[in-house]
């Protein structure tokens, strides 16, 4: 563990003196001081007291702030602004890195599935998680489902009852009348978050996996595209983005370590199961009732011709009046 991470870990239990930390790590006091100054430059305002160094009462939204007390095995790379956290995570993958969460306060060139527009201004939670899971490429879709569960759980912990629409939209359900402008794209709710997963692999294993997550956190709903919402709008106030993101990362790590738990957790939070759906796929349109999700994330639809498994597509929730 480097001096910076060791200092963050030591600060979790209260004041820590520079000499004590230097002795414990076998480094010079100057190295400890340099690590403290590095944290301060990141925005993590360490205080010097008679008892030693003390962490800030309310850590800032920065790399050290997010890592402080984080119960997930990720290093955090923070940027005030990036074109795309996924692009940066792919670059890190090419350099051989792994277990990194790339975070940006804002993104200027972000995108969603199918190259759709994704607004990513300051105030949202924009993160891409780079890992190298020991799984075959065919099982990679499970990690997208894991991310959706992690987002939904983090939202619920701050008081927003989020659900998941297959495959990767996190929504706040409600009637069309409850949402200004209705539900023009058939999402079945107001979109709160989305996921864009990218990977590189060989026939039998994933080389690297990047799960890009965007959550409309402390944003005004009227600044978002039609049919979208934010945590701020739904709960009537802002969330602590640092704590929210830490919980999201921790939950994702838990699920990534236990792939067998992903599908059961996803089903429990899904709004698609039991609904009538229309899914646009590369080979045509599938219409019917969604009855299950099977490994590694295929939607099972009961149609007039029988059950169909859909591995990829654009899913629309239907009302009875829409079925024809």
C-alpha positions in Angstrom: 0.0 0.0 0.0 1.4 3.4 -0.9 1.8 6.2 1.7 -1.3 8.1 0.4 -3.6 5.1 0.7 -2.0 4.1 4.1 -2.7 7.6 5.4 -6.3 7.5 4.3 -6.7 4.2 6.0 -5.1 5.4 9.2 -7.3 8.5 9.2 -10.4 6.4 9.3 -9.8 5.6 13.0 -9.1 9.1 14.2 -6.1 11.3 14.6 -2.8 9.9 13.4 0.6 11.4 14.0 3.2 11.8 11.3 6.0 10.1 13.2 3.8 7.1 14.1 2.8 6.6 10.5 6.3 7.0 9.3 7.5 4.3 11.7 4.7 2.0 10.8 5.3 2.3 7.0 9.1 2.5 7.2 9.2 5.8 5.4 10.5 9.2 6.2 8.4 11.9 8.0 8.9 14.0 4.8 7.2 11.3 2.8 4.2 11.4 5.2 4.1 15.2 5.0 4.2 15.0 1.2 1.3 12.5 1.2 -0.7 14.9 3.5 0.0 17.8 1.1 -1.1 15.6 -1.8 -4.4 14.9 -0.2 -4.9 18.6 0.5 -4.2 19.4 -3.2 -6.9 16.9 -4.2 -9.4 18.8 -2.1 -9.3 16.4 1.0 -8.7 19.0 3.7 -6.6 17.2 6.3 -6.3 19.2 9.6 -3.1 19.3 11.7 -3.8 19.1 15.4 -1.8 18.5 18.6 -3.0 14.8 18.4 -2.0 14.4 14.8 -3.6 14.6 11.4 -7.5 14.7 11.4 -9.7 14.0 8.4 -12.3 16.5 7.3 -15.7 16.2 8.9 -17.4 16.3 5.4 -14.9 15.1 2.8 -15.2 16.7 -0.6 -16.2 15.0 -3.9 -12.7 14.2 -5.0 -10.5 11.1 -5.4 -9.4 11.0 -1.8 -12.8 11.9 -0.5 -14.5 9.0 -2.4 -11.7 6.5 -1.4 -11.9 7.6 2.3 -13.7 4.7 4.1 -14.5 3.0 0.8 -15.3 -0.6 1.2 -14.6 -1.6 -2.4 -11.3 -2.6 -4.0 -11.1 0.3 -6.5 -8.6 3.1 -6.8 -10.4 6.4 -7.7 -9.2 8.6 -10.5 -11.1 11.9 -10.3 -11.4 14.7 -13.0 -13.2 18.0 -12.8 -14.1 17.4 -16.5 -13.7 14.7 -19.1 -15.0 14.0 -22.5 -16.0 10.5 -21.4 -15.1 8.5 -18.4 -15.5 5.3 -20.5 -12.9 6.6 -23.0 -10.5 7.3 -20.1 -11.1 3.9 -18.6 -10.4 2.2 -21.9 -7.2 4.1 -22.1 -6.2 2.8 -18.7 -7.1 -0.7 -19.7 -4.7 -0.4 -22.7 -2.0 0.6 -20.2 -2.6 -2.6 -18.2 -4.6 -1.0 -15.3 -7.4 -2.6 -13.5 -9.8 -2.0 -10.5 -10.0 1.7 -11.2 -13.1 3.9 -10.9 -12.8 6.9 -13.2 -15.0 9.7 -11.9 -15.8 13.1 -13.5 -17.7 16.0 -12.2 -18.9 16.6 -15.7 -18.6 15.0 -19.1 -18.6 16.9 -22.4 -18.8 14.0 -24.9 -20.9 11.4 -23.1 -23.2 9.0 -24.9 -25.7 6.4 -24.0 -26.8 3.1 -25.6 -27.2 3.2 -29.4 -25.2 6.5 -29.4 -28.2 8.4 -27.8 -27.6 11.7 -26.2 -26.7 11.7 -22.6 -26.5 15.0 -20.7 -23.7 14.8 -18.1 -23.2 18.3 -16.5 -21.7 19.0 -13.1 -23.8 17.7 -10.3 -24.4 14.2 -11.6 -22.6 11.0 -10.7 -20.5 9.9 -13.8 -18.2 6.9 -13.2 -16.7 4.1 -15.2 -15.5 1.0 -13.4 -12.5 -0.8 -15.0 -12.0 -4.5 -14.0 -10.7 -7.7 -15.4 -13.2 -10.3 -14.3 -12.3 -14.0 -14.7 -15.3 -14.9 -16.8 -16.0 -15.8 -20.4 -17.2 -12.9 -22.7 -20.7 -14.6 -22.9 -21.1 -13.8 -19.1 -20.2 -10.1 -19.4 -23.8 -8.9 -19.6 -24.2 -10.0 -16.0 -22.0 -7.1 -14.9 -24.4 -4.6 -16.6 -27.2 -6.1 -14.5 -25.0 -5.9 -11.4 -24.5 -2.2 -12.1 -28.2 -1.6 -12.4 -28.9 -3.3 -9.1 -26.1 -1.3 -7.4 -27.6 2.0 -8.8 -31.1 1.0 -7.7 -30.0 0.1 -4.2 -28.0 3.3 -3.8 -31.0 5.3 -4.9 -33.3 3.5 -2.5 -30.9 4.2 0.3 -31.4 7.9 -0.2 -35.1 7.7 -0.4 -35.8 7.3 -4.1 -37.7 4.1 -5.1 -35.8 3.2 -8.2 -36.6 0.2 -10.4 -34.9 -1.4 -13.4 -36.2 -1.6 -17.0 -34.5 -4.3 -19.1 -31.7 -4.2 -19.8 -30.0 -1.2 -18.1 -32.3 1.7 -17.5 -32.9 2.8 -13.9 -36.3 4.5 -13.5 -38.7 6.0 -11.1 -42.1 4.6 -11.9 -45.3 6.6 -12.0 -48.3 7.3 -14.2 -47.7 9.3 -17.4 -49.8 12.1 -15.8 -47.3 12.3 -12.9 -44.5 13.0 -15.3 -44.4 16.4 -17.0 -44.5 15.7 -20.7 -45.7 12.2 -20.1 -43.6 9.2 -21.1 -42.9 9.9 -24.8 -40.5 7.0 -25.3 -42.4 4.2 -23.5 -39.9 3.8 -20.7 -42.5 2.9 -18.1 -41.2 5.7 -15.8 -38.8 8.6 -15.6 -35.2 7.8 -16.4 -32.9 8.4 -13.5 -29.7 6.6 -14.6 -28.2 4.6 -17.5 -25.3 2.2 -18.1 -23.0 1.7 -21.0 -20.8 -1.4 -20.9 -17.8 -2.0 -23.1 -15.3 -4.9 -23.2 -12.5 -6.6 -25.0 -11.9 -10.3 -24.8 -10.8 -13.5 -26.3 -12.9 -16.6 -27.0 -12.6 -17.9 -23.4 -12.0 -14.9 -21.2 -12.6 -11.2 -20.8 -9.5 -9.1 -21.2 -11.0 -6.0 -19.6 -14.5 -4.7 -18.8 -15.6 -1.1 -18.5 -19.0 -0.4 -16.9 -20.0 3.2 -17.5 -22.6 4.6 -15.1 -24.5 7.9 -15.3 -26.8 9.0 -12.5 -28.8 12.2 -12.6 -28.1 13.2 -9.1 -28.1 16.9 -8.1 -29.6 18.2 -11.3 -32.7 20.1 -12.1 -35.2 17.9 -14.0 -36.1 20.7 -16.4 -32.5 20.8 -17.7 -32.7 17.1 -18.7 -34.1 15.4 -21.8 -37.8 14.6 -22.0 -38.8 11.7 -19.8 -35.8 12.0 -17.5 -35.6 12.9 -13.8 -33.0 13.3 -11.1 -32.5 12.4 -7.5 -32.8 16.1 -6.6 -36.2 16.3 -8.2 -37.5 13.0 -6.8 -36.4 13.5 -3.2 -36.8 17.3 -3.0 -33.1 18.0 -2.2 -29.6 17.1 -3.0 -27.7 13.9 -2.0 -24.1 13.6 -0.8 -22.6 12.5 -4.0 -19.5 11.1 -2.3 -21.5 8.8 0.0 -23.9 7.9 -2.8 -21.1 6.9 -5.1 -19.2 5.0 -2.4 -22.3 2.9 -1.7 -22.8 2.3 -5.4 -19.2 1.1 -5.8 -19.5 -1.1 -2.7 -22.7 -2.8 -3.9 -21.3 -3.3 -7.4 -18.2 -4.9 -5.9 -20.3 -7.2 -3.7 -22.2 -8.4 -6.7 -19.2 -8.8 -9.0 -17.7 -11.1 -6.4 -20.8 -13.2 -6.4 -22.1 -13.5 -9.9 -24.7 -16.1 -8.9 -26.5 -13.4 -6.8 -26.8 -10.9 -9.6 -29.9 -12.3 -11.5 -32.0 -12.9 -8.3 -31.2 -9.4 -7.1 -32.0 -7.9 -10.6 -35.4 -9.7 -10.7 -36.4 -8.3 -7.3 -35.8 -4.8 -8.5 -37.1 -5.1 -12.1 -40.2 -3.3 -13.4 -40.1 -5.1 -16.7 -41.0 -8.6 -15.4 -44.7 -9.2 -15.8 -45.2 -6.2 -18.1 -46.3 -6.3 -21.8 -43.3 -5.2 -23.9 -42.3 -4.4 -27.4 -38.6 -5.1 -28.1 -36.9 -3.9 -31.2 -34.1 -6.3 -32.1 -31.7 -6.6 -35.0 -33.8 -9.4 -36.4 -37.2 -7.8 -35.9 -39.8 -6.8 -33.3 -40.8 -9.1 -30.4 -44.1 -8.3 -28.6 -45.6 -10.0 -25.6 -45.3 -10.3 -21.9 -41.9 -10.3 -20.2 -41.8 -13.3 -17.9 -38.2 -13.7 -16.8 -34.5 -12.9 -17.3 -32.2 -15.8 -17.8 -28.4 -16.0 -17.8 -26.5 -14.0 -18.8 -29.2 -11.4 -19.0 -31.6 -12.5 -21.8 -35.2 -11.3 -21.5 -37.8 -14.1 -21.9 -40.9 -12.9 -23.6 -44.1 -14.9 -23.9 -45.5 -14.2 -27.3 -48.4 -15.6 -29.3 -46.0 -18.0 -30.9 -44.4 -19.1 -27.6 -41.5 -18.0 -25.5 -38.7 -16.0 -27.1 -35.3 -15.2 -25.5 -34.0 -11.7 -26.4 -30.3 -11.1 -25.8 -30.2 -7.5 -27.0 -32.7 -4.9 -28.1 -34.6 -1.7 -27.3 -37.4 -2.5 -24.8 -40.6 -0.5 -24.6 -43.1 -1.0 -21.8 -46.7 -1.1 -23.2 -50.0 -0.3 -21.8 -52.9 -2.5 -22.8 -54.1 0.1 -25.3 -50.7 0.0 -27.0 -50.9 -3.7 -27.7 -51.9 -4.5 -31.3 
